Amino acid sequence: MNDAQRRDLLDLREAARQRDPQQVQYLAKRLIGQMAYYHALALVVGQLYEFIDIFESYYPQDTWLRRALVSIASFGTPPDDSAAQMALEQPYHEPGAANFVKAFYDVTQAMQARHTPEARVGYLTSALVNVVMAALVEAWYGERPEAWEHQRLHPGDPDALELAYLFWTDEDTARLDTALWLGIADALEQALAR
């Protein structure tokens, strides 16, 4: 690991503590872009795997996602592109589920050779952002089902905007957000040190 990467990791940890999503995403993308592709892929798939039990608690019939993640981790080959695309079109209404499926889709796109290396890094970064958001949404709205239903059914109304503000500024959300990104920074540091 070089000095610039060490600085970026320090800055990423500080951005996580400050809850600066733009800076967190920028630094994560920059660090992922400097990693060997399969190390980056393994890191991101590992983060998705952390959420799979929660997803399956809502959708026990959708075990294909777990199988796909295990296959990616085991063989490093992309799953059928159409399956991920179709998953995006399914009505996953439980808290965090749609973000998780989007993270999975991003991983599958990061594995497609038709995309440029820069685009693939962007997809991996988007997958991290979406799996973090899945965890945050599930943790807060999962305890507030009425708020989630209102948010889901009326996303633009003033009450939904107020709920979104309460969600994002909640102390538990802030702690979890920071902890998740600090964990990602640790994983990035370990991968870069290989």
C-alpha positions in Angstrom: 0.0 0.0 0.0 1.4 3.4 -0.9 1.2 6.8 0.9 -1.6 8.1 -1.3 -3.8 5.0 -0.5 -3.1 5.5 3.2 -4.2 9.1 3.0 -7.3 8.1 1.1 -8.1 5.5 3.8 -7.7 8.1 6.5 -9.9 10.5 4.5 -12.5 7.8 4.0 -12.7 7.1 7.7 -13.0 10.8 8.4 -15.7 11.2 5.8 -17.5 8.2 7.3 -17.4 9.8 10.7 -18.7 13.1 9.2 -21.3 11.2 7.2 -20.3 12.9 4.0 -21.8 10.5 1.4 -20.3 12.2 -1.7 -16.8 12.1 -0.2 -17.2 8.5 1.1 -18.4 7.4 -2.4 -15.6 9.3 -4.2 -12.8 7.8 -1.9 -14.2 4.3 -2.0 -14.4 4.4 -5.8 -10.8 5.8 -6.0 -9.5 3.0 -3.7 -11.5 0.2 -5.5 -10.0 1.5 -8.8 -6.5 0.8 -7.5 -7.3 -2.8 -6.5 -6.9 -6.0 -8.4 -10.3 -6.6 -10.0 -11.0 -9.9 -8.3 -10.0 -8.6 -4.9 -12.4 -5.7 -5.4 -15.1 -8.0 -6.5 -14.6 -10.3 -3.5 -14.7 -7.3 -1.1 -18.0 -6.1 -2.5 -19.6 -9.5 -2.7 -18.6 -10.0 0.9 -20.5 -6.9 1.8 -23.6 -8.1 0.0 -23.4 -11.5 1.7 -23.7 -9.7 5.0 -27.3 -8.6 4.1 -28.5 -11.9 2.4 -30.0 -13.4 5.6 -32.1 -10.2 6.1 -33.2 -10.3 2.5 -34.2 -14.0 2.8 -36.1 -13.4 6.0 -38.4 -11.2 3.9 -38.3 -13.3 0.7 -37.5 -16.9 1.7 -38.4 -18.2 -1.8 -35.7 -16.0 -3.4 -32.7 -18.3 -2.6 -31.4 -17.7 -6.1 -29.6 -14.5 -4.9 -27.6 -16.4 -2.3 -26.7 -19.1 -4.9 -25.6 -16.4 -7.4 -23.4 -14.7 -4.7 -21.9 -18.0 -3.8 -21.2 -18.8 -7.4 -19.6 -15.4 -8.0 -17.4 -15.8 -4.9 -16.5 -19.3 -5.8 -15.9 -19.1 -9.6 -15.6 -15.3 -10.3 -17.9 -15.7 -13.3 -20.9 -13.5 -14.0 -24.4 -14.9 -13.5 -26.9 -14.6 -16.3 -27.3 -10.9 -17.0 -31.0 -11.2 -17.7 -31.8 -12.7 -14.2 -30.3 -9.6 -12.5 -32.2 -7.3 -14.9 -35.5 -9.1 -14.2 -34.9 -8.9 -10.4 -34.8 -5.1 -10.7 -38.3 -5.2 -12.2 -39.8 -7.3 -9.4 -41.8 -5.7 -6.6 -39.5 -6.0 -3.6 -41.4 -3.8 -1.1 -39.8 -4.7 2.2 -37.4 -2.2 3.8 -34.0 -2.3 2.1 -34.8 -5.1 -0.3 -34.9 -3.0 -3.5 -31.5 -1.4 -2.5 -30.1 -4.9 -2.0 -31.3 -6.1 -5.4 -29.9 -3.0 -7.0 -26.5 -3.8 -5.3 -26.7 -7.3 -6.7 -27.5 -5.9 -10.2 -24.5 -3.5 -9.9 -22.2 -6.5 -9.1 -23.4 -8.4 -12.1 -22.8 -5.3 -14.3 -19.3 -4.9 -12.8 -18.6 -8.4 -14.1 -19.6 -7.8 -17.7 -16.6 -7.5 -20.1 -18.6 -5.1 -22.3 -18.2 -2.4 -19.7 -15.0 -0.3 -19.5 -12.8 -0.9 -16.4 -13.8 2.5 -15.1 -17.5 1.7 -15.5 -16.9 -1.6 -13.7 -15.3 0.2 -10.8 -18.3 2.5 -10.8 -20.7 -0.4 -10.6 -18.7 -2.0 -7.7 -18.9 1.4 -5.8 -22.6 1.7 -6.5 -23.1 -1.8 -5.1 -21.4 -0.8 -1.9 -23.5 2.4 -1.6 -26.7 0.4 -2.2 -25.9 -2.4 0.3 -25.1 0.2 2.9 -28.4 1.9 2.2 -30.2 -1.4 2.3 -28.9 -2.0 5.8 -29.8 1.5 7.0 -33.3 1.4 5.5 -34.0 -2.0 6.9 -32.7 -1.1 10.4 -34.8 2.1 10.7 -37.9 1.4 8.7 -38.0 -2.2 9.7 -38.9 -1.1 13.2 -41.4 1.4 11.8 -43.6 -0.5 9.3 -46.2 2.2 9.1 -43.6 4.8 8.3 -42.2 2.5 5.6 -45.6 1.9 4.0 -46.2 5.7 3.9 -42.8 6.4 2.5 -43.2 3.6 -0.1 -46.7 4.6 -1.2 -46.3 8.4 -1.0 -42.6 9.2 -1.6 -43.0 12.9 -2.5 -45.5 14.1 0.0 -44.5 16.3 2.9 -45.0 13.6 5.6 -42.8 11.2 3.6 -40.1 13.9 3.3 -40.3 14.4 7.0 -39.9 10.7 7.6 -36.9 10.6 5.3 -35.3 13.4 7.3 -36.0 11.7 10.6 -34.5 8.5 9.2 -31.4 10.1 8.0 -30.8 12.2 11.1 -31.6 9.5 13.6 -28.7 8.8 16.0 -29.0 5.0 15.4 -28.9 5.5 11.6 -25.9 7.8 12.0 -24.1 5.2 14.2 -24.8 2.4 11.8 -23.9 4.4 8.7 -20.6 5.3 10.2 -19.9 1.8 11.4 -20.7 0.2 8.0 -18.4 2.6 6.2 -15.6 2.2 8.7 -15.9 -1.6 8.2 -15.7 -1.1 4.5 -12.6 1.1 5.0 -11.0 -1.7 7.1 -11.9 -4.3 4.3 -10.4 -2.0 1.7 -7.2 -1.5 3.8 -6.8 -5.3 4.1 -7.4 -5.9 0.4 -4.9 -3.1 -0.6 -2.3 -4.6 1.8 -2.3 -7.9 -0.1 
